[in-house]
Amino acid sequence: MKHPEPIRPLFAVCINNAEYPASLERHKIYQVLPDEEAARDGDIRVIDESGEDYLYPASFFVVIEVPQEVEHAILHAS
């Protein structure tokens, strides 16, 4: 039986933080959490500066692929 490939985390770069300067930093990479309902509404769920996940307008971000070394560094940052 073939096992499905593990789902790799998604990441996005913030390109606009005008309404959320305390929660988002422009040009910073954020981890994205899957949320189909939010996506249908034009939003994206990210782990922000508080360390919690919140919804923001998807237009504030550009989803990117990162090398595994970068992924590991982001996910294991203290």
Distance bins in CASP14 RR format, pairs under 12 A and 6 or more apart:
PFRMAT RR
TARGET T0000
AUTHOR 0000-0000-0000
RMODE 2
METHOD distances of the structure
MODEL  1
7 32 0 0 0 0 0 1 0 0 0 0 0
7 33 0 0 0 0 0 1 0 0 0 0 0
7 34 0 0 0 0 1 0 0 0 0 0 0
8 31 0 0 0 0 0 1 0 0 0 0 0
8 32 0 0 0 0 0 1 0 0 0 0 0
8 34 0 0 0 0 0 1 0 0 0 0 0
8 65 0 0 0 0 1 0 0 0 0 0 0
8 66 0 0 0 0 1 0 0 0 0 0 0
8 67 0 0 0 0 0 1 0 0 0 0 0
8 68 0 0 0 0 1 0 0 0 0 0 0
8 70 0 0 0 0 0 1 0 0 0 0 0
8 71 1 0 0 1 0 0 0 0 0 0 0
8 72 0 0 0 0 0 1 0 0 0 0 0
8 74 0 0 0 0 0 1 0 0 0 0 0
8 75 0 0 0 0 0 1 0 0 0 0 0
9 29 0 0 0 0 0 1 0 0 0 0 0
9 30 0 0 0 0 0 1 0 0 0 0 0
9 31 1 0 1 0 0 0 0 0 0 0 0
9 32 1 0 0 1 0 0 0 0 0 0 0
9 33 0 0 0 0 1 0 0 0 0 0 0
9 34 0 0 0 0 1 0 0 0 0 0 0
9 46 0 0 0 0 0 1 0 0 0 0 0
9 47 0 0 0 0 0 1 0 0 0 0 0
9 63 0 0 0 0 0 1 0 0 0 0 0
9 64 0 0 0 0 0 1 0 0 0 0 0
9 65 0 0 0 0 0 1 0 0 0 0 0
9 66 0 0 0 0 1 0 0 0 0 0 0
9 68 0 0 0 0 0 1 0 0 0 0 0
9 70 0 0 0 0 0 1 0 0 0 0 0
9 71 1 0 0 1 0 0 0 0 0 0 0
9 72 0 0 0 0 0 1 0 0 0 0 0
9 74 0 0 0 0 1 0 0 0 0 0 0
9 75 1 0 0 1 0 0 0 0 0 0 0
9 76 0 0 0 0 0 1 0 0 0 0 0
10 29 0 0 0 0 0 1 0 0 0 0 0
10 30 0 0 0 0 1 0 0 0 0 0 0
10 31 1 0 0 1 0 0 0 0 0 0 0
10 32 1 1 0 0 0 0 0 0 0 0 0
10 33 1 0 0 1 0 0 0 0 0 0 0
10 34 1 0 0 1 0 0 0 0 0 0 0
10 35 0 0 0 0 0 1 0 0 0 0 0
10 39 0 0 0 0 0 1 0 0 0 0 0
10 44 0 0 0 0 1 0 0 0 0 0 0
10 45 0 0 0 0 1 0 0 0 0 0 0
10 46 0 0 0 0 1 0 0 0 0 0 0
10 47 0 0 0 0 0 1 0 0 0 0 0
10 61 0 0 0 0 0 1 0 0 0 0 0
10 62 0 0 0 0 0 1 0 0 0 0 0
10 63 1 0 0 1 0 0 0 0 0 0 0
10 64 0 0 0 0 1 0 0 0 0 0 0
10 65 0 0 0 0 1 0 0 0 0 0 0
10 66 0 0 0 0 1 0 0 0 0 0 0
10 71 0 0 0 0 1 0 0 0 0 0 0
10 74 0 0 0 0 0 1 0 0 0 0 0
10 75 0 0 0 0 0 1 0 0 0 0 0
11 28 0 0 0 0 0 1 0 0 0 0 0
11 29 1 0 1 0 0 0 0 0 0 0 0
11 30 1 0 0 1 0 0 0 0 0 0 0
11 31 1 0 1 0 0 0 0 0 0 0 0
11 32 1 0 0 1 0 0 0 0 0 0 0
11 33 0 0 0 0 0 1 0 0 0 0 0
11 44 0 0 0 0 0 1 0 0 0 0 0
11 46 0 0 0 0 1 0 0 0 0 0 0
11 47 0 0 0 0 0 1 0 0 0 0 0
11 61 0 0 0 0 1 0 0 0 0 0 0
11 62 0 0 0 0 1 0 0 0 0 0 0
11 63 1 0 0 1 0 0 0 0 0 0 0
11 64 1 0 1 0 0 0 0 0 0 0 0
11 65 1 0 0 1 0 0 0 0 0 0 0
11 66 1 0 1 0 0 0 0 0 0 0 0
11 67 0 0 0 0 0 1 0 0 0 0 0
11 68 0 0 0 0 0 1 0 0 0 0 0
11 70 0 0 0 0 1 0 0 0 0 0 0
11 71 1 0 0 1 0 0 0 0 0 0 0
11 72 0 0 0 0 0 1 0 0 0 0 0
11 73 0 0 0 0 0 1 0 0 0 0 0
11 74 1 0 0 1 0 0 0 0 0 0 0
11 75 0 0 0 0 1 0 0 0 0 0 0
12 24 0 0 0 0 0 1 0 0 0 0 0
12 27 0 0 0 0 0 1 0 0 0 0 0
12 28 0 0 0 0 1 0 0 0 0 0 0
12 29 1 0 0 1 0 0 0 0 0 0 0
12 30 1 0 1 0 0 0 0 0 0 0 0
12 31 0 0 0 0 1 0 0 0 0 0 0
12 32 1 0 1 0 0 0 0 0 0 0 0
12 33 0 0 0 0 0 1 0 0 0 0 0
12 44 1 0 0 1 0 0 0 0 0 0 0
12 45 0 0 0 0 0 1 0 0 0 0 0
12 46 1 0 0 1 0 0 0 0 0 0 0
12 47 0 0 0 0 0 1 0 0 0 0 0
12 48 0 0 0 0 0 1 0 0 0 0 0
12 56 0 0 0 0 1 0 0 0 0 0 0
12 57 0 0 0 0 0 1 0 0 0 0 0
12 58 0 0 0 0 1 0 0 0 0 0 0
12 59 0 0 0 0 0 1 0 0 0 0 0
12 60 0 0 0 0 1 0 0 0 0 0 0
12 61 1 1 0 0 0 0 0 0 0 0 0
12 62 1 0 0 1 0 0 0 0 0 0 0
12 63 1 0 1 0 0 0 0 0 0 0 0
12 64 1 0 0 1 0 0 0 0 0 0 0
12 65 0 0 0 0 0 1 0 0 0 0 0
12 66 0 0 0 0 0 1 0 0 0 0 0
12 74 0 0 0 0 0 1 0 0 0 0 0
13 24 0 0 0 0 0 1 0 0 0 0 0
13 25 0 0 0 0 0 1 0 0 0 0 0
13 26 0 0 0 0 1 0 0 0 0 0 0
13 27 1 0 0 1 0 0 0 0 0 0 0
13 28 1 0 0 1 0 0 0 0 0 0 0
13 29 1 0 1 0 0 0 0 0 0 0 0
13 30 1 0 0 1 0 0 0 0 0 0 0
13 31 0 0 0 0 0 1 0 0 0 0 0
13 32 0 0 0 0 0 1 0 0 0 0 0
13 44 0 0 0 0 0 1 0 0 0 0 0
13 46 0 0 0 0 0 1 0 0 0 0 0
13 60 0 0 0 0 1 0 0 0 0 0 0
13 61 1 0 0 1 0 0 0 0 0 0 0
13 62 1 0 1 0 0 0 0 0 0 0 0
13 63 0 0 0 0 1 0 0 0 0 0 0
13 64 1 0 1 0 0 0 0 0 0 0 0
13 65 0 0 0 0 0 1 0 0 0 0 0
13 66 0 0 0 0 1 0 0 0 0 0 0
13 70 0 0 0 0 0 1 0 0 0 0 0
13 74 0 0 0 0 0 1 0 0 0 0 0
14 20 0 0 0 0 1 0 0 0 0 0 0
14 21 0 0 0 0 0 1 0 0 0 0 0
14 23 0 0 0 0 1 0 0 0 0 0 0
14 24 1 0 1 0 0 0 0 0 0 0 0
14 25 1 0 0 1 0 0 0 0 0 0 0
14 26 1 0 1 0 0 0 0 0 0 0 0
14 27 1 0 0 1 0 0 0 0 0 0 0
14 28 1 0 1 0 0 0 0 0 0 0 0
14 29 0 0 0 0 1 0 0 0 0 0 0
14 30 1 0 0 1 0 0 0 0 0 0 0
14 31 0 0 0 0 0 1 0 0 0 0 0
14 32 0 0 0 0 0 1 0 0 0 0 0
14 44 0 0 0 0 0 1 0 0 0 0 0
14 46 0 0 0 0 1 0 0 0 0 0 0
14 47 0 0 0 0 0 1 0 0 0 0 0
14 48 0 0 0 0 1 0 0 0 0 0 0
14 49 0 0 0 0 0 1 0 0 0 0 0
14 56 0 0 0 0 1 0 0 0 0 0 0
14 57 0 0 0 0 0 1 0 0 0 0 0
14 58 0 0 0 0 0 1 0 0 0 0 0
14 59 0 0 0 0 0 1 0 0 0 0 0
14 60 1 0 0 1 0 0 0 0 0 0 0
14 61 1 0 1 0 0 0 0 0 0 0 0
14 62 0 0 0 0 1 0 0 0 0 0 0
14 63 0 0 0 0 0 1 0 0 0 0 0
14 64 0 0 0 0 0 1 0 0 0 0 0
15 24 0 0 0 0 1 0 0 0 0 0 0
15 25 0 0 0 0 0 1 0 0 0 0 0
15 26 1 0 0 1 0 0 0 0 0 0 0
15 27 1 0 0 1 0 0 0 0 0 0 0
15 28 0 0 0 0 0 1 0 0 0 0 0
15 29 0 0 0 0 0 1 0 0 0 0 0
15 30 0 0 0 0 0 1 0 0 0 0 0
15 44 0 0 0 0 0 1 0 0 0 0 0
15 56 0 0 0 0 0 1 0 0 0 0 0
15 57 0 0 0 0 0 1 0 0 0 0 0
15 58 0 0 0 0 0 1 0 0 0 0 0
15 59 0 0 0 0 1 0 0 0 0 0 0
15 60 1 0 0 1 0 0 0 0 0 0 0
15 61 1 0 0 1 0 0 0 0 0 0 0
15 62 1 0 1 0 0 0 0 0 0 0 0
15 63 0 0 0 0 0 1 0 0 0 0 0
15 64 0 0 0 0 0 1 0 0 0 0 0
16 24 0 0 0 0 1 0 0 0 0 0 0
16 25 0 0 0 0 0 1 0 0 0 0 0
16 26 1 0 0 1 0 0 0 0 0 0 0
16 27 0 0 0 0 0 1 0 0 0 0 0
16 28 0 0 0 0 0 1 0 0 0 0 0
16 44 0 0 0 0 0 1 0 0 0 0 0
16 56 0 0 0 0 1 0 0 0 0 0 0
16 57 0 0 0 0 1 0 0 0 0 0 0
16 58 0 0 0 0 0 1 0 0 0 0 0
16 59 1 0 0 1 0 0 0 0 0 0 0
16 60 1 0 1 0 0 0 0 0 0 0 0
16 61 0 0 0 0 1 0 0 0 0 0 0
16 62 0 0 0 0 0 1 0 0 0 0 0
17 23 1 0 0 1 0 0 0 0 0 0 0
17 24 1 1 0 0 0 0 0 0 0 0 0
17 25 1 0 0 1 0 0 0 0 0 0 0
17 26 1 0 1 0 0 0 0 0 0 0 0
17 27 0 0 0 0 1 0 0 0 0 0 0
17 28 0 0 0 0 1 0 0 0 0 0 0
17 30 0 0 0 0 0 1 0 0 0 0 0
17 46 0 0 0 0 0 1 0 0 0 0 0
17 48 0 0 0 0 1 0 0 0 0 0 0
17 49 0 0 0 0 1 0 0 0 0 0 0
17 56 0 0 0 0 1 0 0 0 0 0 0
17 57 0 0 0 0 0 1 0 0 0 0 0
17 59 0 0 0 0 0 1 0 0 0 0 0
17 60 1 0 0 1 0 0 0 0 0 0 0
17 61 0 0 0 0 0 1 0 0 0 0 0
18 24 0 0 0 0 1 0 0 0 0 0 0
18 26 0 0 0 0 1 0 0 0 0 0 0
18 56 0 0 0 0 0 1 0 0 0 0 0
18 57 0 0 0 0 0 1 0 0 0 0 0
18 59 0 0 0 0 0 1 0 0 0 0 0
18 60 0 0 0 0 1 0 0 0 0 0 0
19 56 0 0 0 0 1 0 0 0 0 0 0
19 57 0 0 0 0 1 0 0 0 0 0 0
19 59 0 0 0 0 0 1 0 0 0 0 0
19 60 0 0 0 0 1 0 0 0 0 0 0
20 26 0 0 0 0 0 1 0 0 0 0 0
20 30 0 0 0 0 0 1 0 0 0 0 0
20 46 0 0 0 0 0 1 0 0 0 0 0
20 48 1 0 0 1 0 0 0 0 0 0 0
20 49 0 0 0 0 1 0 0 0 0 0 0
20 50 0 0 0 0 0 1 0 0 0 0 0
20 54 0 0 0 0 1 0 0 0 0 0 0
20 55 0 0 0 0 0 1 0 0 0 0 0
20 56 1 0 0 1 0 0 0 0 0 0 0
20 57 0 0 0 0 1 0 0 0 0 0 0
20 60 1 0 0 1 0 0 0 0 0 0 0
20 61 0 0 0 0 0 1 0 0 0 0 0
21 48 0 0 0 0 0 1 0 0 0 0 0
21 49 0 0 0 0 1 0 0 0 0 0 0
21 60 0 0 0 0 0 1 0 0 0 0 0
22 48 0 0 0 0 1 0 0 0 0 0 0
22 49 1 0 0 1 0 0 0 0 0 0 0
22 50 0 0 0 0 1 0 0 0 0 0 0
22 54 0 0 0 0 0 1 0 0 0 0 0
23 30 0 0 0 0 0 1 0 0 0 0 0
23 46 0 0 0 0 1 0 0 0 0 0 0
23 47 0 0 0 0 0 1 0 0 0 0 0
23 48 1 0 1 0 0 0 0 0 0 0 0
23 49 1 0 1 0 0 0 0 0 0 0 0
23 50 1 0 0 1 0 0 0 0 0 0 0
23 51 0 0 0 0 1 0 0 0 0 0 0
23 52 0 0 0 0 1 0 0 0 0 0 0
23 53 0 0 0 0 0 1 0 0 0 0 0
23 54 1 0 0 1 0 0 0 0 0 0 0
23 55 0 0 0 0 0 1 0 0 0 0 0
23 56 0 0 0 0 1 0 0 0 0 0 0
23 60 0 0 0 0 0 1 0 0 0 0 0
24 30 1 0 0 1 0 0 0 0 0 0 0
24 44 0 0 0 0 0 1 0 0 0 0 0
24 46 0 0 0 0 1 0 0 0 0 0 0
24 47 0 0 0 0 0 1 0 0 0 0 0
24 48 1 0 1 0 0 0 0 0 0 0 0
24 49 1 0 0 1 0 0 0 0 0 0 0
24 50 0 0 0 0 0 1 0 0 0 0 0
24 51 0 0 0 0 0 1 0 0 0 0 0
24 54 0 0 0 0 1 0 0 0 0 0 0
24 55 0 0 0 0 0 1 0 0 0 0 0
24 56 1 0 0 1 0 0 0 0 0 0 0
24 57 0 0 0 0 0 1 0 0 0 0 0
24 60 1 0 0 1 0 0 0 0 0 0 0
24 61 0 0 0 0 1 0 0 0 0 0 0
25 46 0 0 0 0 0 1 0 0 0 0 0
25 48 0 0 0 0 1 0 0 0 0 0 0
25 49 1 0 0 1 0 0 0 0 0 0 0
25 60 0 0 0 0 0 1 0 0 0 0 0
25 61 0 0 0 0 0 1 0 0 0 0 0
26 49 0 0 0 0 0 1 0 0 0 0 0
26 60 0 0 0 0 1 0 0 0 0 0 0
26 61 0 0 0 0 0 1 0 0 0 0 0
26 62 0 0 0 0 0 1 0 0 0 0 0
27 60 0 0 0 0 0 1 0 0 0 0 0
27 61 0 0 0 0 0 1 0 0 0 0 0
27 62 0 0 0 0 0 1 0 0 0 0 0
27 64 0 0 0 0 0 1 0 0 0 0 0
28 46 0 0 0 0 0 1 0 0 0 0 0
28 47 0 0 0 0 0 1 0 0 0 0 0
28 48 0 0 0 0 1 0 0 0 0 0 0
28 49 0 0 0 0 1 0 0 0 0 0 0
28 60 0 0 0 0 0 1 0 0 0 0 0
28 61 0 0 0 0 0 1 0 0 0 0 0
28 62 0 0 0 0 0 1 0 0 0 0 0
28 64 0 0 0 0 0 1 0 0 0 0 0
28 74 0 0 0 0 0 1 0 0 0 0 0
28 77 0 0 0 0 0 1 0 0 0 0 0
29 46 0 0 0 0 1 0 0 0 0 0 0
29 47 0 0 0 0 0 1 0 0 0 0 0
29 61 0 0 0 0 1 0 0 0 0 0 0
29 62 0 0 0 0 0 1 0 0 0 0 0
29 63 0 0 0 0 0 1 0 0 0 0 0
29 64 1 0 0 1 0 0 0 0 0 0 0
29 65 0 0 0 0 0 1 0 0 0 0 0
29 66 1 0 0 1 0 0 0 0 0 0 0
29 67 0 0 0 0 0 1 0 0 0 0 0
29 70 1 0 0 1 0 0 0 0 0 0 0
29 71 0 0 0 0 1 0 0 0 0 0 0
29 73 0 0 0 0 1 0 0 0 0 0 0
29 74 1 0 0 1 0 0 0 0 0 0 0
29 75 0 0 0 0 0 1 0 0 0 0 0
29 77 0 0 0 0 0 1 0 0 0 0 0
30 44 0 0 0 0 1 0 0 0 0 0 0
30 45 0 0 0 0 1 0 0 0 0 0 0
30 46 1 0 1 0 0 0 0 0 0 0 0
30 47 1 0 0 1 0 0 0 0 0 0 0
30 48 1 0 0 1 0 0 0 0 0 0 0
30 49 0 0 0 0 1 0 0 0 0 0 0
30 50 0 0 0 0 0 1 0 0 0 0 0
30 51 0 0 0 0 1 0 0 0 0 0 0
30 52 0 0 0 0 0 1 0 0 0 0 0
30 53 0 0 0 0 1 0 0 0 0 0 0
30 54 0 0 0 0 0 1 0 0 0 0 0
30 56 0 0 0 0 1 0 0 0 0 0 0
30 60 0 0 0 0 1 0 0 0 0 0 0
30 61 1 0 0 1 0 0 0 0 0 0 0
30 62 0 0 0 0 0 1 0 0 0 0 0
30 63 0 0 0 0 0 1 0 0 0 0 0
30 64 0 0 0 0 0 1 0 0 0 0 0
30 66 0 0 0 0 0 1 0 0 0 0 0
30 74 0 0 0 0 1 0 0 0 0 0 0
30 75 0 0 0 0 0 1 0 0 0 0 0
30 77 0 0 0 0 0 1 0 0 0 0 0
31 44 0 0 0 0 0 1 0 0 0 0 0
31 45 0 0 0 0 1 0 0 0 0 0 0
31 46 1 0 0 1 0 0 0 0 0 0 0
31 47 1 0 1 0 0 0 0 0 0 0 0
31 48 0 0 0 0 1 0 0 0 0 0 0
31 51 0 0 0 0 1 0 0 0 0 0 0
31 52 0 0 0 0 0 1 0 0 0 0 0
31 53 0 0 0 0 1 0 0 0 0 0 0
31 61 0 0 0 0 0 1 0 0 0 0 0
31 63 0 0 0 0 0 1 0 0 0 0 0
31 64 0 0 0 0 0 1 0 0 0 0 0
31 66 0 0 0 0 0 1 0 0 0 0 0
31 70 0 0 0 0 0 1 0 0 0 0 0
31 71 0 0 0 0 1 0 0 0 0 0 0
31 73 0 0 0 0 0 1 0 0 0 0 0
31 74 1 0 0 1 0 0 0 0 0 0 0
31 75 1 0 0 1 0 0 0 0 0 0 0
31 76 0 0 0 0 0 1 0 0 0 0 0
31 77 0 0 0 0 0 1 0 0 0 0 0
32 38 0 0 0 0 0 1 0 0 0 0 0
32 39 0 0 0 0 0 1 0 0 0 0 0
32 43 0 0 0 0 0 1 0 0 0 0 0
32 44 1 0 0 1 0 0 0 0 0 0 0
32 45 1 0 0 1 0 0 0 0 0 0 0
32 46 1 0 1 0 0 0 0 0 0 0 0
32 47 0 0 0 0 1 0 0 0 0 0 0
32 48 0 0 0 0 0 1 0 0 0 0 0
32 53 0 0 0 0 1 0 0 0 0 0 0
32 54 0 0 0 0 0 1 0 0 0 0 0
32 55 0 0 0 0 0 1 0 0 0 0 0
32 56 0 0 0 0 0 1 0 0 0 0 0
32 58 0 0 0 0 1 0 0 0 0 0 0
32 60 0 0 0 0 0 1 0 0 0 0 0
32 61 1 0 0 1 0 0 0 0 0 0 0
32 62 0 0 0 0 0 1 0 0 0 0 0
32 63 1 0 0 1 0 0 0 0 0 0 0
32 64 0 0 0 0 1 0 0 0 0 0 0
32 65 0 0 0 0 0 1 0 0 0 0 0
32 66 0 0 0 0 0 1 0 0 0 0 0
32 74 0 0 0 0 0 1 0 0 0 0 0
33 39 0 0 0 0 0 1 0 0 0 0 0
33 43 0 0 0 0 0 1 0 0 0 0 0
33 44 0 0 0 0 1 0 0 0 0 0 0
33 45 1 0 1 0 0 0 0 0 0 0 0
33 46 1 0 0 1 0 0 0 0 0 0 0
33 47 1 0 0 1 0 0 0 0 0 0 0
33 48 0 0 0 0 0 1 0 0 0 0 0
33 51 0 0 0 0 0 1 0 0 0 0 0
33 52 0 0 0 0 0 1 0 0 0 0 0
33 53 1 0 1 0 0 0 0 0 0 0 0
33 54 0 0 0 0 1 0 0 0 0 0 0
33 55 0 0 0 0 1 0 0 0 0 0 0
33 56 0 0 0 0 0 1 0 0 0 0 0
34 44 0 0 0 0 1 0 0 0 0 0 0
34 45 1 0 0 1 0 0 0 0 0 0 0
34 46 0 0 0 0 0 1 0 0 0 0 0
34 53 0 0 0 0 0 1 0 0 0 0 0
34 63 0 0 0 0 0 1 0 0 0 0 0
35 41 0 0 0 0 1 0 0 0 0 0 0
35 42 0 0 0 0 0 1 0 0 0 0 0
35 43 1 0 0 1 0 0 0 0 0 0 0
35 44 1 0 0 1 0 0 0 0 0 0 0
35 45 1 0 1 0 0 0 0 0 0 0 0
35 46 0 0 0 0 1 0 0 0 0 0 0
35 47 0 0 0 0 0 1 0 0 0 0 0
35 53 0 0 0 0 1 0 0 0 0 0 0
35 54 0 0 0 0 0 1 0 0 0 0 0
35 55 1 0 0 1 0 0 0 0 0 0 0
35 56 0 0 0 0 0 1 0 0 0 0 0
35 58 0 0 0 0 0 1 0 0 0 0 0
36 42 0 0 0 0 0 1 0 0 0 0 0
36 43 0 0 0 0 0 1 0 0 0 0 0
36 44 0 0 0 0 0 1 0 0 0 0 0
36 45 0 0 0 0 0 1 0 0 0 0 0
37 43 0 0 0 0 1 0 0 0 0 0 0
37 44 0 0 0 0 0 1 0 0 0 0 0
37 45 0 0 0 0 1 0 0 0 0 0 0
37 55 0 0 0 0 1 0 0 0 0 0 0
38 44 1 0 0 1 0 0 0 0 0 0 0
38 45 1 0 1 0 0 0 0 0 0 0 0
38 46 0 0 0 0 0 1 0 0 0 0 0
38 53 0 0 0 0 0 1 0 0 0 0 0
38 54 0 0 0 0 0 1 0 0 0 0 0
38 55 1 0 1 0 0 0 0 0 0 0 0
38 56 0 0 0 0 1 0 0 0 0 0 0
38 57 0 0 0 0 0 1 0 0 0 0 0
38 58 0 0 0 0 1 0 0 0 0 0 0
39 45 0 0 0 0 1 0 0 0 0 0 0
39 55 0 0 0 0 0 1 0 0 0 0 0
39 56 0 0 0 0 0 1 0 0 0 0 0
39 57 0 0 0 0 0 1 0 0 0 0 0
39 58 1 0 0 1 0 0 0 0 0 0 0
39 61 0 0 0 0 0 1 0 0 0 0 0
39 63 0 0 0 0 0 1 0 0 0 0 0
40 55 0 0 0 0 0 1 0 0 0 0 0
40 58 0 0 0 0 0 1 0 0 0 0 0
41 55 0 0 0 0 1 0 0 0 0 0 0
41 56 0 0 0 0 0 1 0 0 0 0 0
41 57 0 0 0 0 1 0 0 0 0 0 0
41 58 0 0 0 0 1 0 0 0 0 0 0
42 55 0 0 0 0 1 0 0 0 0 0 0
42 56 0 0 0 0 1 0 0 0 0 0 0
42 57 1 0 0 1 0 0 0 0 0 0 0
42 58 1 0 1 0 0 0 0 0 0 0 0
42 59 1 0 0 1 0 0 0 0 0 0 0
42 60 0 0 0 0 0 1 0 0 0 0 0
42 61 0 0 0 0 0 1 0 0 0 0 0
43 53 0 0 0 0 0 1 0 0 0 0 0
43 54 0 0 0 0 1 0 0 0 0 0 0
43 55 1 0 1 0 0 0 0 0 0 0 0
43 56 1 0 0 1 0 0 0 0 0 0 0
43 57 1 0 0 1 0 0 0 0 0 0 0
43 58 1 0 1 0 0 0 0 0 0 0 0
43 59 0 0 0 0 1 0 0 0 0 0 0
43 60 0 0 0 0 1 0 0 0 0 0 0
43 61 0 0 0 0 0 1 0 0 0 0 0
44 53 0 0 0 0 0 1 0 0 0 0 0
44 54 0 0 0 0 1 0 0 0 0 0 0
44 55 1 0 0 1 0 0 0 0 0 0 0
44 56 1 0 1 0 0 0 0 0 0 0 0
44 57 1 0 0 1 0 0 0 0 0 0 0
44 58 1 0 1 0 0 0 0 0 0 0 0
44 59 0 0 0 0 1 0 0 0 0 0 0
44 60 1 0 0 1 0 0 0 0 0 0 0
44 61 1 0 1 0 0 0 0 0 0 0 0
44 62 0 0 0 0 0 1 0 0 0 0 0
44 63 1 0 0 1 0 0 0 0 0 0 0
45 52 0 0 0 0 0 1 0 0 0 0 0
45 53 1 0 1 0 0 0 0 0 0 0 0
45 54 1 0 0 1 0 0 0 0 0 0 0
45 55 1 0 1 0 0 0 0 0 0 0 0
45 56 1 0 0 1 0 0 0 0 0 0 0
45 57 0 0 0 0 0 1 0 0 0 0 0
45 58 0 0 0 0 1 0 0 0 0 0 0
45 61 0 0 0 0 0 1 0 0 0 0 0
46 52 0 0 0 0 1 0 0 0 0 0 0
46 53 1 0 0 1 0 0 0 0 0 0 0
46 54 1 0 0 1 0 0 0 0 0 0 0
46 55 0 0 0 0 1 0 0 0 0 0 0
46 56 1 0 0 1 0 0 0 0 0 0 0
46 57 0 0 0 0 0 1 0 0 0 0 0
46 58 0 0 0 0 1 0 0 0 0 0 0
46 60 0 0 0 0 1 0 0 0 0 0 0
46 61 1 0 0 1 0 0 0 0 0 0 0
46 62 0 0 0 0 0 1 0 0 0 0 0
46 63 0 0 0 0 0 1 0 0 0 0 0
46 74 0 0 0 0 0 1 0 0 0 0 0
47 53 1 0 1 0 0 0 0 0 0 0 0
47 54 0 0 0 0 1 0 0 0 0 0 0
47 55 0 0 0 0 0 1 0 0 0 0 0
47 56 0 0 0 0 0 1 0 0 0 0 0
47 74 0 0 0 0 1 0 0 0 0 0 0
47 75 0 0 0 0 0 1 0 0 0 0 0
47 77 0 0 0 0 0 1 0 0 0 0 0
48 54 1 0 1 0 0 0 0 0 0 0 0
48 55 0 0 0 0 1 0 0 0 0 0 0
48 56 1 0 0 1 0 0 0 0 0 0 0
48 60 0 0 0 0 0 1 0 0 0 0 0
48 61 0 0 0 0 0 1 0 0 0 0 0
49 56 0 0 0 0 0 1 0 0 0 0 0
51 77 0 0 0 0 0 1 0 0 0 0 0
54 60 0 0 0 0 0 1 0 0 0 0 0
55 61 0 0 0 0 0 1 0 0 0 0 0
64 70 0 0 0 0 1 0 0 0 0 0 0
64 71 0 0 0 0 0 1 0 0 0 0 0
64 74 0 0 0 0 0 1 0 0 0 0 0
65 71 0 0 0 0 1 0 0 0 0 0 0
66 72 0 0 0 0 1 0 0 0 0 0 0
66 73 0 0 0 0 1 0 0 0 0 0 0
66 74 1 0 0 1 0 0 0 0 0 0 0
66 75 0 0 0 0 0 1 0 0 0 0 0
67 73 0 0 0 0 1 0 0 0 0 0 0
67 74 0 0 0 0 0 1 0 0 0 0 0
68 74 0 0 0 0 0 1 0 0 0 0 0
68 75 0 0 0 0 0 1 0 0 0 0 0
68 76 0 0 0 0 0 1 0 0 0 0 0
69 75 0 0 0 0 0 1 0 0 0 0 0
69 76 0 0 0 0 0 1 0 0 0 0 0
70 76 0 0 0 0 0 1 0 0 0 0 0
70 77 0 0 0 0 0 1 0 0 0 0 0
71 77 0 0 0 0 0 1 0 0 0 0 0
END
